[in-house]
Amino acid sequence: MDIGSKIKELRIKLKMTQKDFAKACNISTSYLSELERGLKRPTFDIIHKISIATNVKISDLAEESNGTPLTPELKEIVETLRGFNPEQIKLLKDFLASLRI
């Protein structure tokens, strides 16, 4: 299952309309619709917002859908990120980008 389908499944499980879910996650309804239909892929910032708004672990949203689950180490890292604020996330993204040289 792709991440857009997981988001839609979560929204339906919570019995929320797209409008209400988008508002709770501080994203636009049209963007949520594109995510659910697989037209867009969420950034980590969006996954983080959804995780906080729904109290669902980031690793549960981001887990690989091709049958290969995240390793325990990666799950731990992903869950650590849950406590980061947006500035810390940006700093980490910038740092990781610098390592790809």
C-alpha angles and dihedrals in degrees: 000000000000122000093255090057090048091053092049091047090051092049092050091046088054089049092234130146118234088252094053094043092048091049092050090051094043094238131117121268091234091053091049090051091052090049093051092049092049094244091122133028117222121243118232088258090060093046087050092052092049091047093052094044094049100031090234120141115257089227090058090055096041100040114127112266098203092082095269108110123207113270116254089251093054091046089054091050092047092050091048088057090059089078094050121106120226093264092052090049091052091049091050092048090050091049093049090048089054090057092060093071 
